[in-house]
Amino acid sequence: MLVLELPPDIKARLIELSRRTGRSKSFYAGQAIIGHLDDLEDIYLAEKRLEEFRREESDTVPLAELLARHGLDN
């Protein structure tokens, strides 16, 4: 179980969306959290890779090679 305290205006919007669509508030809260978690995980991975690159602990691939590898060089 997760309890969220939302600002009144956001809570009202969520209630109205739920009412109009017939979906639960929990459904929309879950969808928002899942989407945001995906974004946060991507950001943290990118930051980690950037630090590895700066410490010269990772390899790079020229863009032309990457495009050719995936058939996008046309």
C-alpha positions as CSV (number, residue, x, y, z in Angstrom):
1,M,0.0,0.0,0.0
2,L,1.1,3.5,-0.8
3,V,-0.4,6.7,0.5
4,L,0.1,9.9,-1.4
5,E,-0.8,13.4,-0.2
6,L,-1.5,15.5,-3.3
7,P,-2.1,19.2,-3.5
8,P,-5.9,19.9,-3.7
9,D,-5.8,21.0,-7.3
10,I,-4.0,17.9,-8.5
11,K,-6.3,15.7,-6.4
12,A,-9.3,17.3,-8.0
13,R,-7.9,16.8,-11.5
14,L,-7.2,13.1,-10.7
15,I,-10.7,12.6,-9.3
16,E,-12.3,14.3,-12.4
17,L,-10.2,12.2,-14.8
18,S,-11.1,9.0,-12.9
19,R,-14.8,10.0,-12.9
20,R,-14.8,10.8,-16.7
21,T,-12.9,7.6,-17.7
22,G,-14.2,5.1,-15.3
23,R,-10.7,4.2,-14.2
24,S,-9.5,4.3,-10.7
25,K,-7.3,7.0,-9.2
26,S,-4.9,4.3,-8.3
27,F,-4.6,3.3,-12.0
28,Y,-3.6,6.8,-13.0
29,A,-1.2,7.2,-10.1
30,G,0.4,3.9,-10.9
31,Q,0.8,4.9,-14.6
32,A,2.3,8.2,-13.6
33,I,4.8,6.5,-11.2
34,I,5.8,3.8,-13.8
35,G,6.4,6.4,-16.5
36,H,8.4,8.6,-14.1
37,L,10.5,5.7,-12.8
38,D,11.4,4.8,-16.4
39,D,12.6,8.3,-17.0
40,L,14.6,8.5,-13.7
41,E,16.3,5.1,-14.4
42,D,17.3,6.4,-17.8
43,I,18.7,9.6,-16.4
44,Y,20.7,7.8,-13.7
45,L,22.1,5.3,-16.3
46,A,23.1,8.2,-18.6
47,E,24.8,10.0,-15.7
48,K,26.7,6.8,-14.8
49,R,27.8,6.2,-18.4
50,L,28.9,9.9,-18.7
51,E,31.0,9.6,-15.6
52,E,32.6,6.3,-16.9
53,F,33.3,8.1,-20.2
54,R,34.9,11.0,-18.4
55,R,37.1,8.6,-16.4
56,E,37.9,6.9,-19.7
57,E,36.5,3.6,-18.4
58,S,34.2,3.1,-21.4
59,D,34.5,2.7,-25.2
60,T,32.9,5.0,-27.8
61,V,31.6,4.1,-31.2
62,P,31.6,6.6,-34.1
63,L,28.1,7.6,-35.2
64,A,28.7,6.4,-38.8
65,E,29.7,2.9,-37.4
66,L,26.6,2.8,-35.2
67,L,24.3,3.8,-38.0
68,A,25.8,1.2,-40.3
69,R,25.6,-1.5,-37.6
70,H,21.9,-1.0,-37.3
71,G,21.2,-0.5,-41.0
72,L,20.5,3.2,-40.7
73,D,23.3,4.5,-42.9
74,N,21.2,5.2,-46.0
